[in-house]
Amino acid sequence: MRQARHSVVVPVPIAAAYKQWIDVESFPLFFHPVSSVSQTAEAYTHWVVTVGRIVREFDAEIVEQIPDDHVTWRTIGGDLAFTARADFVSDGDGSTRVTLTVDWDPGSAAERAAAAVGVDGRVVRSALRSYARYLEKTGGPKGRSHVTIRSVDREDPPPANAPR
């Protein structure tokens, strides 16, 4: 299992940073590896991601979503297996620190080679920088999100990076 983690400070209040993050269908505008995302149900999405010549398609489930605090999700089918968590912390000056942690299992030889040279870390870092630049330009969405999601399947183990 590999882990990629990076933080970025975005120049918007926590509500705007969080709300932009949960608008997953907007990810292709600023996360360049993401070709498309579609919301298939309240807690489910379908993704197409391209890194170099590697294209992966998968479905993801939001495991936990706490407004203005964090979102945890995992893949539930497709070409890529991972869990991820985005944490949002106010810096107190109207900006927000966003930390993205991705735990994944490189399956193919190409994925193992990319992980060995740190491509996964660079992809996470680049994606967060693009997200920050996007928020700098747009100021982020207005208002707050009040949707809270918690896993109800007690038999399902939490993602590897979820708090215990």
MDAnalysis code that builds the backbone (N, CA, C; Angstrom):
import MDAnalysis as mda
import numpy as np

u = mda.Universe.empty(492, n_residues=164, atom_resindex=np.repeat(np.arange(164), 3), trajectory=True)
u.add_TopologyAttr("name", ["N", "CA", "C"] * 164)
u.add_TopologyAttr("resid", np.arange(1, 165))
u.add_TopologyAttr("resname", ["MET", "ARG", "GLN", "ALA", "ARG", "HIS", "SER", "VAL", "VAL", "VAL", "PRO", "VAL", "PRO", "ILE", "ALA", "ALA", "ALA", "TYR", "LYS", "GLN", "TRP", "ILE", "ASP", "VAL", "GLU", "SER", "PHE", "PRO", "LEU", "PHE", "PHE", "HIS", "PRO", "VAL", "SER", "SER", "VAL", "SER", "GLN", "THR", "ALA", "GLU", "ALA", "TYR", "THR", "HIS", "TRP", "VAL", "VAL", "THR", "VAL", "GLY", "ARG", "ILE", "VAL", "ARG", "GLU", "PHE", "ASP", "ALA", "GLU", "ILE", "VAL", "GLU", "GLN", "ILE", "PRO", "ASP", "ASP", "HIS", "VAL", "THR", "TRP", "ARG", "THR", "ILE", "GLY", "GLY", "ASP", "LEU", "ALA", "PHE", "THR", "ALA", "ARG", "ALA", "ASP", "PHE", "VAL", "SER", "ASP", "GLY", "ASP", "GLY", "SER", "THR", "ARG", "VAL", "THR", "LEU", "THR", "VAL", "ASP", "TRP", "ASP", "PRO", "GLY", "SER", "ALA", "ALA", "GLU", "ARG", "ALA", "ALA", "ALA", "ALA", "VAL", "GLY", "VAL", "ASP", "GLY", "ARG", "VAL", "VAL", "ARG", "SER", "ALA", "LEU", "ARG", "SER", "TYR", "ALA", "ARG", "TYR", "LEU", "GLU", "LYS", "THR", "GLY", "GLY", "PRO", "LYS", "GLY", "ARG", "SER", "HIS", "VAL", "THR", "ILE", "ARG", "SER", "VAL", "ASP", "ARG", "GLU", "ASP", "PRO", "PRO", "PRO", "ALA", "ASN", "ALA", "PRO", "ARG"])
u.atoms.positions = np.array([
    [0.857, -1.177, 0.000],
    [0.000, 0.000, 0.000],
    [0.897, 1.231, 0.000],
    [0.557, 2.195, -0.837],
    [1.305, 3.448, -0.938],
    [0.456, 4.581, -0.398],
    [1.142, 5.627, 0.118],
    [0.415, 6.804, 0.584],
    [1.036, 8.044, -0.031],
    [0.167, 8.913, -0.537],
    [0.580, 10.225, -1.028],
    [-0.186, 11.247, -0.209],
    [0.536, 12.250, 0.304],
    [-0.102, 13.251, 1.159],
    [0.521, 14.604, 0.872],
    [-0.358, 15.608, 0.806],
    [0.133, 16.970, 0.583],
    [-0.891, 17.953, 1.141],
    [-0.413, 19.125, 1.540],
    [-1.284, 20.203, 2.029],
    [-1.047, 21.451, 1.207],
    [-2.082, 22.286, 1.156],
    [-1.994, 23.571, 0.486],
    [-2.879, 24.547, 1.253],
    [-2.466, 25.803, 1.278],
    [-3.300, 26.841, 1.874],
    [-3.996, 27.568, 0.736],
    [-5.335, 27.632, 0.835],
    [-6.115, 28.308, -0.193],
    [-6.651, 29.614, 0.383],
    [-6.710, 30.659, -0.429],
    [-7.060, 31.999, 0.062],
    [-8.559, 32.260, 0.166],
    [-9.288, 31.282, 0.674],
    [-10.741, 31.430, 0.832],
    [-11.144, 30.863, 2.190],
    [-12.292, 31.301, 2.710],
    [-12.778, 30.734, 3.974],
    [-13.046, 29.235, 3.848],
    [-13.067, 28.573, 4.978],
    [-13.231, 27.120, 5.002],
    [-14.508, 26.665, 4.293],
    [-15.611, 27.400, 4.429],
    [-16.875, 27.004, 3.788],
    [-16.728, 26.963, 2.270],
    [-16.020, 27.941, 1.692],
    [-15.827, 27.973, 0.234],
    [-14.894, 26.851, -0.216],
    [-13.813, 26.625, 0.525],
    [-12.868, 25.563, 0.172],
    [-13.557, 24.203, 0.213],
    [-14.312, 23.973, 1.270],
    [-15.016, 22.707, 1.435],
    [-16.084, 22.523, 0.360],
    [-16.878, 23.550, 0.127],
    [-17.965, 23.442, -0.850],
    [-17.421, 23.190, -2.257],
    [-16.287, 23.844, -2.599],
    [-15.691, 23.584, -3.910],
    [-15.254, 22.129, -4.006],
    [-14.678, 21.600, -2.925],
    [-14.191, 20.224, -2.933],
    [-15.326, 19.226, -3.155],
    [-16.456, 19.439, -2.499],
    [-17.524, 18.448, -2.629],
    [-18.304, 18.585, -3.943],
    [-18.008, 19.621, -4.717],
    [-18.580, 19.747, -6.053],
    [-17.709, 18.928, -7.011],
    [-17.772, 17.608, -6.876],
    [-16.851, 16.730, -7.600],
    [-16.968, 16.837, -9.117],
    [-18.121, 17.198, -9.624],
    [-18.261, 17.304, -11.073],
    [-17.452, 18.462, -11.649],
    [-16.978, 19.375, -10.777],
    [-16.125, 20.470, -11.248],
    [-14.639, 20.097, -11.243],
    [-14.268, 18.931, -10.725],
    [-12.858, 18.547, -10.621],
    [-12.084, 18.641, -11.946],
    [-12.663, 18.243, -13.085],
    [-11.886, 18.359, -14.331],
    [-11.446, 19.794, -14.656],
    [-12.086, 20.789, -14.062],
    [-11.685, 22.181, -14.295],
    [-10.329, 22.506, -13.669],
    [-9.950, 21.793, -12.617],
    [-8.696, 22.135, -11.939],
    [-7.828, 20.934, -11.569],
    [-8.362, 19.708, -11.534],
    [-7.545, 18.524, -11.279],
    [-7.256, 17.876, -12.626],
    [-6.108, 18.193, -13.176],
    [-5.818, 17.790, -14.551],
    [-5.801, 16.285, -14.792],
    [-5.466, 15.437, -13.818],
    [-5.579, 13.996, -14.096],
    [-7.021, 13.526, -14.241],
    [-7.987, 14.293, -13.740],
    [-9.388, 13.882, -13.780],
    [-10.000, 14.295, -15.119],
    [-10.369, 13.301, -15.904],
    [-11.002, 13.573, -17.196],
    [-12.480, 13.864, -17.035],
    [-13.155, 13.086, -16.151],
    [-14.574, 13.326, -15.906],
    [-14.985, 12.714, -14.571],
    [-16.010, 13.326, -13.981],
    [-16.646, 12.811, -12.767],
    [-18.132, 13.037, -12.924],
    [-18.902, 12.028, -12.584],
    [-20.351, 12.208, -12.580],
    [-20.904, 11.679, -11.264],
    [-21.809, 12.449, -10.707],
    [-22.485, 12.065, -9.464],
    [-23.577, 11.082, -9.850],
    [-23.521, 9.851, -9.331],
    [-24.505, 8.838, -9.694],
    [-25.582, 8.673, -8.625],
    [-25.303, 9.108, -7.417],
    [-26.249, 9.121, -6.294],
    [-25.628, 10.036, -5.243],
    [-26.341, 10.292, -4.145],
    [-25.835, 11.252, -3.157],
    [-24.420, 10.938, -2.696],
    [-24.098, 9.681, -2.465],
    [-22.784, 9.320, -1.937],
    [-21.928, 8.548, -2.936],
    [-22.326, 8.528, -4.216],
    [-21.610, 7.729, -5.204],
    [-21.265, 8.551, -6.446],
    [-20.066, 8.288, -6.969],
    [-19.592, 8.995, -8.155],
    [-18.894, 8.019, -9.098],
    [-18.806, 8.408, -10.357],
    [-18.079, 7.639, -11.366],
    [-16.968, 8.534, -11.917],
    [-15.742, 8.026, -11.957],
    [-14.554, 8.803, -12.321],
    [-13.818, 8.196, -13.505],
    [-13.196, 9.075, -14.313],
    [-12.213, 8.683, -15.312],
    [-10.989, 9.562, -15.055],
    [-9.837, 8.902, -14.790],
    [-8.607, 9.599, -14.435],
    [-7.510, 9.168, -15.395],
    [-6.709, 10.136, -15.875],
    [-5.617, 9.847, -16.788],
    [-4.325, 10.435, -16.225],
    [-3.331, 9.571, -16.005],
    [-1.998, 10.012, -15.566],
    [-1.021, 9.464, -16.590],
    [-0.421, 10.376, -17.367],
    [0.445, 9.930, -18.459],
    [-0.392, 9.157, -19.460],
    [0.035, 7.921, -19.720],
    [-0.727, 7.073, -20.647],
    [-1.603, 6.067, -19.914],
    [-1.671, 6.204, -18.592],
    [-2.493, 5.290, -17.797],
    [-3.874, 5.916, -17.598],
    [-4.902, 5.228, -18.054],
    [-6.283, 5.687, -17.887],
    [-6.983, 4.698, -16.959],
    [-7.597, 5.223, -15.916],
    [-8.321, 4.380, -14.965],
    [-9.743, 4.905, -14.803],
    [-10.684, 3.968, -14.753],
    [-12.091, 4.305, -14.576],
    [-12.587, 3.538, -13.353],
    [-13.325, 4.235, -12.477],
    [-13.771, 3.584, -11.248],
    [-14.979, 4.302, -10.659],
    [-15.630, 3.627, -9.737],
    [-16.712, 4.211, -8.957],
    [-16.184, 4.459, -7.554],
    [-16.708, 5.490, -6.913],
    [-16.275, 5.822, -5.559],
    [-17.491, 6.068, -4.683],
    [-17.293, 5.797, -3.403],
    [-18.329, 5.996, -2.404],
    [-17.813, 6.966, -1.347],
    [-18.619, 7.953, -0.999],
    [-18.281, 8.828, 0.125],
    [-18.594, 8.037, 1.387],
    [-17.567, 7.837, 2.198],
    [-17.719, 7.071, 3.428],
    [-18.131, 7.997, 4.571],
    [-17.538, 9.189, 4.568],
    [-17.877, 10.161, 5.604],
    [-17.686, 11.561, 5.044],
    [-18.646, 12.417, 5.343],
    [-18.596, 13.802, 4.887],
    [-19.114, 14.670, 6.026],
    [-18.225, 15.413, 6.647],
    [-18.576, 16.297, 7.750],
    [-18.335, 17.727, 7.269],
    [-19.390, 18.532, 7.109],
    [-19.243, 19.870, 6.539],
    [-18.143, 20.693, 7.213],
    [-17.351, 21.341, 6.362],
    [-16.274, 22.240, 6.779],
    [-15.205, 21.552, 7.630],
    [-15.121, 20.225, 7.571],
    [-14.122, 19.495, 8.338],
    [-13.363, 18.484, 7.480],
    [-14.067, 17.491, 6.946],
    [-13.382, 16.499, 6.120],
    [-14.367, 15.700, 5.259],
    [-13.794, 15.049, 4.254],
    [-14.517, 14.117, 3.391],
    [-13.614, 12.901, 3.222],
    [-14.181, 11.710, 3.410],
    [-13.439, 10.463, 3.212],
    [-14.188, 9.646, 2.165],
    [-13.456, 9.076, 1.220],
    [-14.089, 8.264, 0.186],
    [-13.189, 7.108, -0.176],
    [-13.768, 6.147, -0.915],
    [-13.013, 4.973, -1.364],
    [-13.585, 4.485, -2.675],
    [-12.762, 3.786, -3.413],
    [-13.257, 3.179, -4.639],
    [-14.049, 1.930, -4.278],
    [-15.042, 1.646, -5.090],
    [-15.861, 0.464, -4.845],
    [-15.958, -0.418, -6.079],
    [-15.259, -0.081, -7.101],
    [-15.252, -0.893, -8.308],
    [-14.488, -0.178, -9.388],
    [-13.921, -0.938, -10.288],
    [-13.204, -0.349, -11.408],
    [-11.739, -0.695, -11.394],
    [-10.954, 0.128, -12.077],
    [-9.551, -0.155, -12.341],
    [-8.582, 0.259, -11.243],
    [-9.039, 0.923, -10.212],
    [-8.120, 1.491, -9.236],
    [-8.681, 1.285, -7.833],
    [-7.812, 0.875, -6.896],
    [-8.243, 0.665, -5.513],
    [-7.540, 1.683, -4.618],
    [-8.331, 2.534, -3.957],
    [-7.742, 3.492, -3.027],
    [-8.772, 4.007, -2.040],
    [-8.270, 4.593, -0.968],
    [-9.078, 5.375, -0.046],
    [-8.432, 6.751, 0.007],
    [-9.222, 7.759, 0.293],
    [-8.683, 9.110, 0.347],
    [-9.450, 9.928, 1.365],
    [-8.787, 10.965, 1.821],
    [-9.401, 11.872, 2.798],
    [-8.886, 13.274, 2.530],
    [-9.814, 14.232, 2.520],
    [-9.465, 15.651, 2.426],
    [-9.884, 16.298, 3.736],
    [-8.926, 16.956, 4.403],
    [-9.179, 17.651, 5.667],
    [-9.097, 19.155, 5.443],
    [-9.975, 19.900, 6.106],
    [-10.068, 21.346, 5.966],
    [-9.899, 21.983, 7.344],
    [-8.920, 22.886, 7.473],
    [-8.659, 23.558, 8.743],
    [-8.510, 25.048, 8.466],
    [-9.271, 25.863, 9.178],
    [-9.178, 27.309, 9.018],
    [-7.830, 27.792, 9.531],
    [-7.187, 28.655, 8.749],
    [-5.926, 29.247, 9.188],
    [-6.165, 30.504, 10.025],
    [-7.429, 30.872, 10.222],
    [-7.765, 32.003, 11.073],
    [-7.682, 33.362, 10.413],
    [-7.138, 33.440, 9.226],
    [-7.012, 34.723, 8.537],
    [-7.863, 34.766, 7.268],
    [-8.891, 33.933, 7.237],
    [-9.745, 33.876, 6.050],
    [-9.256, 32.877, 5.022],
    [-8.170, 32.186, 5.306],
    [-7.678, 31.153, 4.399],
    [-7.866, 29.783, 5.054],
    [-7.664, 28.738, 4.265],
    [-7.915, 27.375, 4.725],
    [-6.780, 26.459, 4.309],
    [-6.333, 25.616, 5.222],
    [-5.353, 24.576, 4.904],
    [-6.130, 23.323, 4.529],
    [-5.843, 22.807, 3.327],
    [-6.472, 21.588, 2.831],
    [-5.380, 20.522, 2.724],
    [-5.616, 19.387, 3.363],
    [-4.668, 18.277, 3.306],
    [-5.356, 17.099, 2.642],
    [-4.725, 16.581, 1.597],
    [-5.247, 15.432, 0.873],
    [-4.322, 14.247, 1.133],
    [-4.919, 13.143, 1.584],
    [-4.180, 11.901, 1.814],
    [-4.820, 10.815, 0.970],
    [-4.000, 10.145, 0.159],
    [-4.485, 9.069, -0.702],
    [-3.681, 7.808, -0.386],
    [-4.375, 6.750, -0.020],
    [-3.762, 5.437, 0.179],
    [-4.214, 4.565, -0.977],
    [-3.251, 3.982, -1.690],
    [-3.632, 3.204, -2.860],
    [-2.715, 2.011, -3.053],
    [-3.185, 1.085, -3.844],
    [-2.450, -0.135, -4.124],
    [-2.131, -0.179, -5.616],
    [-0.870, 0.137, -5.987],
    [-0.518, 0.083, -7.410],
    [-0.624, -1.352, -7.926],
    [-1.520, -1.573, -8.866],
    [-1.778, -2.930, -9.340],
    [-0.930, -3.357, -10.516],
    [-0.848, -2.522, -11.533],
    [-0.134, -2.903, -12.748],
    [1.355, -2.572, -12.629],
    [2.135, -3.124, -13.537],
    [3.575, -2.837, -13.568],
    [3.818, -1.342, -13.796],
    [3.013, -0.724, -14.644],
    [3.169, 0.716, -14.906],
    [2.879, 1.523, -13.640],
    [1.841, 1.126, -12.892],
    [1.514, 1.834, -11.645],
    [2.606, 1.651, -10.609],
    [3.157, 0.431, -10.503],
    [4.243, 0.195, -9.543],
    [5.476, 1.013, -9.913],
    [5.785, 1.101, -11.201],
    [6.931, 1.896, -11.646],
    [6.704, 3.379, -11.363],
    [5.491, 3.870, -11.621],
    [5.168, 5.276, -11.360],
    [5.263, 5.574, -9.871],
    [4.764, 4.674, -9.040],
    [4.833, 4.860, -7.587],
    [6.283, 4.852, -7.105],
    [7.103, 3.995, -7.687],
    [8.504, 3.885, -7.267],
    [9.267, 5.184, -7.476],
    [8.899, 5.954, -8.478],
    [9.596, 7.226, -8.731],
    [8.805, 8.428, -8.204],
    [7.756, 8.169, -7.424],
    [7.039, 9.240, -6.749],
    [6.019, 9.997, -7.563],
    [5.556, 9.412, -8.655],
    [4.560, 10.093, -9.482],
    [3.277, 10.346, -8.682],
    [2.904, 9.411, -7.813],
    [1.669, 9.578, -7.037],
    [1.735, 10.831, -6.160],
    [2.847, 11.053, -5.499],
    [3.009, 12.255, -4.677],
    [2.964, 13.530, -5.502],
    [3.598, 13.493, -6.675],
    [3.592, 14.665, -7.548],
    [2.193, 14.951, -8.088],
    [1.424, 13.904, -8.367],
    [0.052, 14.092, -8.855],
    [-0.807, 14.746, -7.768],
    [-0.684, 14.274, -6.526],
    [-1.452, 14.856, -5.418],
    [-1.048, 16.313, -5.209],
    [0.245, 16.590, -5.195],
    [0.742, 17.963, -5.007],
    [0.264, 18.879, -6.133],
    [0.394, 18.416, -7.362],
    [-0.036, 19.213, -8.515],
    [-1.542, 19.468, -8.497],
    [-2.321, 18.446, -8.121],
    [-3.773, 18.602, -8.076],
    [-4.166, 19.645, -7.042],
    [-3.530, 19.612, -5.875],
    [-3.862, 20.602, -4.843],
    [-3.438, 22.012, -5.252],
    [-2.311, 22.123, -5.907],
    [-1.890, 23.452, -6.387],
    [-2.877, 23.994, -7.414],
    [-3.362, 23.132, -8.307],
    [-4.354, 23.562, -9.302],
    [-5.655, 23.977, -8.624],
    [-6.047, 23.240, -7.608],
    [-7.240, 23.557, -6.820],
    [-7.075, 24.932, -6.173],
    [-5.903, 25.198, -5.598],
    [-5.646, 26.496, -4.957],
    [-5.697, 27.626, -5.982],
    [-5.078, 27.431, -7.152],
    [-5.112, 28.467, -8.201],
    [-6.546, 28.730, -8.661],
    [-7.334, 27.679, -8.794],
    [-8.729, 27.820, -9.202],
    [-9.495, 28.659, -8.175],
    [-9.298, 28.366, -6.898],
    [-9.980, 29.135, -5.844],
    [-9.491, 30.581, -5.796],
    [-8.204, 30.811, -6.074],
    [-7.683, 32.182, -6.133],
    [-8.398, 32.981, -7.214],
    [-8.631, 32.349, -8.364],
    [-9.295, 33.030, -9.481],
    [-10.780, 33.233, -9.235],
    [-11.449, 32.217, -8.691],
    [-12.914, 32.262, -8.605],
    [-13.441, 32.712, -7.245],
    [-12.641, 32.576, -6.201],
    [-13.119, 32.873, -4.854],
    [-13.944, 31.755, -4.258],
    [-14.199, 30.724, -5.056],
    [-14.949, 29.567, -4.577],
    [-16.433, 29.821, -4.526],
    [-17.212, 28.767, -4.345],
    [-18.661, 28.909, -4.262],
    [-19.076, 29.600, -2.969],
    [-20.222, 30.177, -2.995],
    [-20.752, 30.883, -1.819],
    [-21.689, 29.967, -1.043],
    [-21.946, 30.326, 0.194],
    [-22.844, 29.545, 1.034],
    [-22.121, 28.398, 1.704],
    [-22.877, 27.564, 2.401],
    [-22.308, 26.430, 3.105],
    [-23.003, 25.154, 2.676],
    [-22.306, 24.063, 2.835],
    [-22.903, 22.754, 2.620],
    [-23.280, 22.185, 3.973],
    [-24.457, 21.651, 4.065],
    [-24.915, 21.103, 5.339],
    [-25.130, 19.601, 5.265],
    [-24.692, 18.965, 4.179],
    [-24.902, 17.535, 4.015],
    [-23.852, 16.772, 4.807],
    [-24.300, 15.924, 5.712],
    [-23.418, 15.064, 6.491],
    [-23.684, 13.629, 6.071],
    [-22.612, 12.888, 5.816],
    [-22.742, 11.484, 5.441],
    [-21.839, 10.678, 6.369],
    [-22.381, 9.630, 6.930],
    [-21.614, 8.677, 7.735],
    [-21.999, 7.282, 7.273],
    [-21.030, 6.399, 7.189],
    [-21.295, 5.030, 6.774],
    [-22.241, 4.370, 7.763],
    [-23.236, 3.677, 7.245],
    [-24.179, 2.983, 8.115],
    [-23.898, 1.484, 8.143],
    [-22.977, 1.029, 7.331],
    [-22.641, -0.391, 7.259],
    [-21.562, -0.709, 8.286],
    [-21.971, -1.146, 9.445],
    [-21.033, -1.418, 10.550],
    [-20.090, -2.571, 10.235],
    [-20.463, -3.451, 9.312],
    [-19.603, -4.576, 8.950],
    [-18.475, -4.155, 8.021],
    [-18.604, -2.998, 7.429],
    [-17.631, -2.503, 6.473],
    [-16.488, -1.839, 7.214],
    [-15.252, -2.270, 7.032],
    [-14.151, -1.621, 7.740],
    [-13.949, -0.200, 7.238],
    [-13.520, 0.702, 8.127],
    [-13.275, 2.070, 7.686],
    [-12.061, 2.131, 6.780],
    [-11.930, 3.172, 5.965],
    [-10.745, 3.329, 5.136],
    [-9.494, 3.349, 6.016],
    [-8.375, 2.972, 5.440],
    [-7.119, 2.854, 6.193],
    [-6.712, 4.148, 6.887],
    [-7.077, 5.291, 6.313],
    [-6.622, 6.547, 6.885],
    [-7.719, 7.244, 7.713],
    [-8.809, 6.564, 7.967],
    [-9.892, 7.175, 8.751],
    [-9.515, 7.198, 10.225],
    [-9.957, 8.226, 10.957],
    [-9.650, 8.268, 12.379],
    [-10.346, 7.118, 13.097],
    [-9.723, 6.619, 14.096],
    [-10.283, 5.483, 14.854],
    [-10.755, 5.920, 16.195],
])
